[in-house]
């Protein structure tokens, strides 16, 4: 049962990746990242943890 759950979760993850890829293709430069943008981790950490 655990193996089936893990297999299904990884299957969902691949579909999420496909949806994100389509979103990036459709939006192009107007795509807004769902996480911390590349190269902005340091600024994010300063804002969150140095206040």
The 8 nearest C-alpha neighbors of each residue, nearest first, counted from 0:
[[1, 3, 2, 4, 5, 6, 7, 8],
 [2, 0, 4, 3, 5, 6, 7, 8],
 [1, 3, 5, 0, 4, 6, 7, 8],
 [2, 4, 6, 0, 1, 5, 7, 8],
 [3, 5, 1, 7, 6, 2, 8, 0],
 [6, 4, 2, 8, 7, 3, 1, 9],
 [5, 7, 3, 9, 4, 8, 2, 10],
 [6, 8, 10, 4, 9, 5, 3, 11],
 [9, 7, 11, 5, 10, 6, 4, 12],
 [8, 10, 12, 6, 11, 7, 5, 13],
 [9, 11, 7, 13, 8, 12, 6, 14],
 [12, 10, 8, 14, 9, 13, 7, 15],
 [13, 11, 9, 15, 14, 10, 8, 16],
 [12, 14, 16, 10, 15, 11, 9, 17],
 [15, 13, 17, 11, 16, 12, 18, 10],
 [14, 16, 12, 18, 17, 13, 19, 11],
 [17, 15, 13, 19, 14, 18, 20, 12],
 [16, 18, 14, 20, 15, 19, 21, 13],
 [17, 19, 15, 21, 20, 16, 22, 14],
 [20, 18, 22, 16, 21, 17, 15, 23],
 [21, 19, 17, 23, 22, 18, 16, 24],
 [22, 20, 24, 18, 19, 23, 25, 17],
 [21, 23, 19, 25, 20, 24, 26, 18],
 [24, 22, 20, 26, 27, 21, 25, 30],
 [23, 25, 21, 27, 22, 26, 20, 19],
 [24, 26, 22, 23, 27, 21, 30, 20],
 [27, 25, 30, 29, 23, 24, 22, 28],
 [26, 28, 24, 29, 23, 30, 25, 22],
 [29, 27, 30, 26, 23, 31, 24, 25],
 [28, 30, 26, 27, 31, 23, 25, 32],
 [31, 29, 26, 28, 27, 23, 32, 22],
 [32, 30, 29, 33, 28, 36, 26, 23],
 [33, 31, 34, 36, 30, 35, 23, 37],
 [32, 34, 31, 35, 36, 30, 19, 23],
 [33, 35, 32, 36, 31, 37, 40, 39],
 [34, 36, 40, 37, 39, 32, 33, 43],
 [37, 35, 39, 34, 32, 38, 40, 33],
 [38, 36, 39, 35, 40, 34, 32, 41],
 [37, 39, 40, 36, 41, 35, 42, 43],
 [40, 38, 42, 41, 37, 36, 43, 35],
 [41, 39, 43, 42, 38, 44, 35, 37],
 [40, 42, 44, 43, 39, 45, 38, 46],
 [41, 43, 45, 39, 44, 40, 46, 38],
 [42, 44, 40, 46, 41, 45, 47, 39],
 [43, 45, 47, 41, 46, 42, 48, 40],
 [46, 44, 49, 42, 43, 48, 47, 41],
 [45, 47, 43, 44, 48, 49, 42, 50],
 [48, 46, 44, 45, 49, 43, 50, 42],
 [47, 49, 45, 44, 50, 46, 43, 42],
 [50, 48, 45, 46, 47, 44, 43, 42],
 [49, 48, 46, 47, 45, 44, 43, 42]]
